[in-house]
């Protein structure tokens, strides 16, 4: 009877260790995916900030140039503003296709991305998985 009890206790300990290891693995995988998504988004935001600064300075230069051609500085700014008004209207009608869908697809792809195949095959050969 002692051997059955001992075997059950060992089985319980092994099952508890297995569950704890799986929970830890899930936590680590979640942290990895969240870090991957956040780092990707932050790098895109930084790049976006530099693009915005570039576009801003180009627009100021274009406005001043058009103002010089038209004879009044404010006319150059008005022309550039009207161009942006048309862009805002165009983007507003296509915002799902141009903004929402690509960002959603990027986040989903990052979350569903698995580690490289060489990493997977190595762990299955070692008997870990």
N, C-alpha and C positions, 0 to 999 in steps of 0.2 A: 504494500500500500504506500510505503514511503517513496518508492521509485515513481509511482504515478503522480504523487503530489509534487515531487521534485521536478518531474518532467513538465507538469502543468505550470509550475512556478517559472521554470526556464523558458517555456513557451510564452508565458505572459511577459517576462522581461524582454525577450527578443521582439515580441510584437510591439511593446511600448517603445523600445529603441527604434524600431523601424518607423513607427508613427512619428516619433520626435524628429528623426532624420528627414522624413518626407515634409514635415511642417517647416523645418529649417530650410530645406531646398526650395520650397514654394516661396518663402520669404525672400531668399536670396535672388531667385529668378524675378520676383516682382520688383525688388530694388534695382536690379540690373535693367529691366525694361523701363522703369520710371526714369532712371538716370539717363538712359539712351534717348528717350523722348525729350526730356528736359534739356539735355545738352544740345540736341538737334534744334529745338525751338529757340534756345538762347543764341546759338550761333546764327540762326536765320534772322533773329531780331537785330543783332549787332550788324550784320550785313545790310539789313534793311535800313538801319539808321544811317550808315554811310551812303547808301544809295539816295536816301532822302536829302541828305546834306548836298550831295552832288547835284541832284535835280533842282534843289532850291537855288543854288548858286548859278546854275545854267539858266534858270528862269529869270533871275534878276538880270543877268547879262542880256538875255533875249529881250526882256522888257525894256531895258535901257536902249538897246540897239533899235528896236522897233519904234520907241519913242523918239529917238533921234531921226529916224527915217520919216516919221509922221509929223515931226515938228514939235510935238508936245510929249513930255515924259509920261504923263498920266495916260495917254492914248496907248502907249506900249504896254503898260500894266493892264489896261482894259482889254486889249486884244488877248494877252496871255490868260487873263481871268476868264474870258469867254471860251477859250480853248479848254480850260479846266472844267468849266460848267458843262460843256458837251461830254467830256470824259466822265464826269460824275454821273450824268444821266445814263450814259452807255454802260458804265460799270454797275450802276444800281439795277438795271434791268437784267444783267447777266451775273449778278454777284454769287449765286449758288454755283454756277458752272465755273466761274473764274476764281473764286476765293474759297467757298465752303467745301466743295468737293475735293480739290487738291489737298487742302489741309487735313481733312478727314481721312483721306486715303494715305497720306504720309504718316499720320499718327497710328492708324490701323496697321500699316506695313511695319512700322517700328515695333509695335506691341506684339505682332505675330511672328516677327523675325526670330528664327532659331539660330543657335550657335552653328559654327561651321561643321561640315560633315566629318572632317578629320578629328575634331574634338569628340564627336559622337561615337565614331567608330573606335577610337582609342578607349573610351570608357566602357563600351560593350565588350571589347577584347579583354579588358582588365577584370571583367565580371562585376563591375559596379552596377550596371543597369541590368 
